Amino acid sequence: MVFSKCYKKLKDLGYFVNVVIVMNNVDTVLNRIAERARQTGRNVNTNYMKTVYTALNEAIPKYLNLDCLYSDNILLYDNKYILHLVYTSTCMGNTKIMKHIKGGKSRKTKKSKRSRRTHRN
C-alpha cells in the first residue's frame, strides 16, 4: 500500500498518526448528491463517485489492518443516516487494541445542539 510508506515515515519522524475513515454506501451518497444538485446546482459525476466508493470499500479492510508501525489510532465512522463511530483501534506500544462499537455512537454536531436549544424556548 502506497499510503503506508507515508504513515511509516511520519511515525518514524515522531508524529502521532490518526487514521479517520468515514464510510457510506454509494446509493446514499448518490441520493445526497442529487438532492444537493437540485438545491444548489452543484453536481458530481455519478461514474466518478461509483469508482471512488468502490475503491474506498476495497481499501477499508486494508486501513483497519494497519499495525502499530503505521498508525496510533484508527477510527471508522458510518455516515449512512447519521455520523456514528463503529470501530476504533488504539496502539499501546506495539499492542493494537481494537473495539467494535455495536450500534455505533452518535456524534451530535454544533448545529444540531443549537437547534435543540432553540426549540426548548
C-alpha positions in Angstrom: 0.0 0.0 0.0 1.4 3.3 -1.1 -0.1 5.3 1.8 1.6 3.0 4.4 5.0 4.3 3.4 3.9 7.8 4.2 2.4 6.8 7.5 5.6 4.9 8.5 7.7 7.9 7.6 5.5 10.2 9.7 5.7 7.7 12.7 9.5 7.5 12.3 9.7 11.3 12.5 7.8 11.2 15.8 4.4 12.2 14.6 1.2 10.8 16.2 -0.8 9.3 13.3 -4.6 9.1 13.4 -6.4 7.4 10.5 -10.1 8.5 10.3 -12.3 6.8 7.8 -15.9 7.9 7.0 -17.8 5.2 5.2 -21.1 5.3 3.4 -22.8 3.3 0.7 -22.8 4.6 -2.9 -26.6 4.7 -3.2 -26.9 7.0 -0.2 -24.1 9.2 -1.5 -25.7 9.5 -5.0 -29.1 10.4 -3.4 -27.4 13.1 -1.4 -25.5 14.4 -4.4 -28.8 14.5 -6.5 -30.5 16.5 -3.7 -27.6 18.9 -3.4 -27.6 19.4 -7.2 -31.4 20.2 -7.1 -30.8 22.7 -4.2 -27.5 24.4 -5.3 -26.9 23.4 -8.9 -23.6 21.8 -7.8 -23.3 18.2 -9.2 -20.7 15.5 -9.1 -20.2 12.9 -11.9 -22.0 9.7 -11.0 -19.5 7.3 -12.5 -16.7 9.1 -10.7 -18.5 8.7 -7.3 -19.2 5.0 -8.0 -15.5 4.5 -8.7 -14.4 6.4 -5.5 -16.8 4.4 -3.3 -15.9 1.1 -4.8 -12.2 1.8 -4.2 -12.9 3.0 -0.6 -14.9 -0.1 0.2 -11.9 -2.2 -1.0 -9.4 -0.1 0.9 -11.2 0.0 4.3 -10.1 -3.5 5.4 -6.5 -2.6 4.5 -6.7 0.6 6.6 -8.2 -1.4 9.5 -5.4 -3.9 9.4 -2.6 -1.4 9.7 -0.4 -2.3 12.6 1.2 0.0 15.1 4.2 0.7 12.9 1.9 2.8 10.8 -0.8 4.4 12.9 -1.5 5.2 16.6 -5.3 5.3 16.2 -7.9 4.2 13.6 -11.4 5.5 13.8 -14.1 4.2 11.4 -17.4 6.1 11.2 -20.6 5.2 9.4 -22.4 8.1 7.7 -25.4 6.4 6.1 -28.0 8.0 8.3 -26.2 10.0 11.0 -22.5 10.0 11.6 -21.6 7.5 14.3 -18.4 5.7 15.4 -18.4 2.0 14.7 -14.8 0.9 15.2 -11.7 2.0 16.9 -8.2 0.7 17.3 -5.5 2.2 19.6 -1.9 1.3 19.9 -0.3 0.8 23.3 3.3 0.4 22.5 3.2 -2.4 19.8 -0.1 -3.8 21.0 -3.2 -2.9 19.0 -6.4 -2.7 21.0 -9.5 -3.0 18.7 -13.0 -2.2 19.6 -16.2 -2.7 17.5 -18.9 -0.4 18.7 -22.3 -2.2 18.3 -24.9 0.2 17.0 -22.4 3.0 16.8 -22.1 6.1 18.9 -23.9 9.2 17.8 -21.9 12.3 17.4 -24.0 15.4 17.6 -22.9 18.5 15.6 -22.8 22.0 17.0 -25.6 22.8 14.5 -27.9 20.2 16.0 -27.2 21.3 19.5 -28.1 24.9 18.6 -31.3 23.7 17.0 -32.3 21.7 20.1 -31.7 24.8 22.3 -33.8 26.9 20.0 -36.7 24.5 20.2 -36.7 24.5 24.0 -37.7 28.2 24.3 
